[in-house]
Amino acid sequence: MLYDAAEFEQTQRNLDEVFDEACTIYQIVYEKAARFKKAGRCNFVWNVAGRALCHFYALETEGDKVLVPLTVARNLAKKRRR
């Protein structure tokens, strides 16, 4: 629904609108999760809008960026949690 496509990369929607909606979803979910002290509730927003949020963050931050396959990012995240 957010992308009007199966994946973020396939969206034909205006990216500013997608980013605005993704950030709004994030804000609502984050505030509710913080209020109830249940970080697990943030899973929803990352499942729904994660790719748009990551893309938005990459565009909005200065400095060099590196694109990595999702499997590599997941492996790095798993190693970091240990």
C-alpha positions in Angstrom: 0.0 0.0 0.0 2.7 2.5 0.9 4.6 1.9 -2.3 1.7 1.0 -4.6 4.1 -1.7 -5.7 5.5 -5.0 -4.3 8.7 -3.3 -3.2 10.1 0.2 -2.6 12.4 0.0 -5.6 9.4 -0.6 -7.9 7.3 2.3 -6.8 6.1 4.8 -9.3 4.9 7.2 -6.6 6.5 10.5 -5.8 9.4 9.6 -3.4 8.8 12.7 -1.3 5.3 11.5 -0.6 6.5 8.0 0.2 9.2 9.3 2.5 6.6 11.6 4.3 4.2 8.7 4.8 7.0 6.3 5.9 8.3 8.8 8.5 4.7 9.4 9.7 4.2 5.7 10.2 7.5 5.4 12.0 6.7 8.4 14.3 3.3 7.0 15.3 4.6 3.5 15.9 7.8 4.7 17.8 5.8 7.0 20.1 3.4 4.2 21.0 6.2 1.7 21.5 8.1 4.2 23.7 4.9 4.9 25.7 4.4 1.2 26.5 8.2 0.5 26.7 7.8 -2.2 24.1 10.5 -1.9 21.4 9.2 -5.0 19.6 6.3 -3.0 18.4 8.7 -1.1 16.1 9.0 -4.3 14.0 5.8 -3.4 12.2 7.2 -0.1 10.8 10.4 -1.7 9.6 8.4 -4.5 7.9 6.1 -1.9 6.2 8.4 1.1 5.5 12.0 -0.1 6.3 13.4 0.2 2.8 11.9 3.7 2.3 13.2 4.8 5.7 16.7 3.5 5.0 16.7 5.2 1.5 15.5 8.4 3.1 18.1 8.3 5.8 20.9 7.7 3.2 19.7 10.7 1.1 19.4 13.0 4.1 22.8 12.2 5.7 26.1 13.7 4.5 29.2 11.7 3.7 30.0 8.6 1.8 27.6 5.8 1.5 28.0 2.1 0.8 25.3 -0.1 -0.8 25.4 -3.7 0.4 23.1 -6.6 -0.3 20.4 -7.2 2.3 22.0 -10.5 3.3 25.3 -8.8 4.1 23.5 -6.1 6.2 21.6 -8.8 8.1 24.8 -10.7 8.8 26.4 -7.6 10.1 23.5 -6.8 12.3 23.5 -10.3 13.8 27.2 -10.1 14.6 26.8 -6.7 16.2 24.0 -8.0 18.5 26.3 -10.7 20.0 
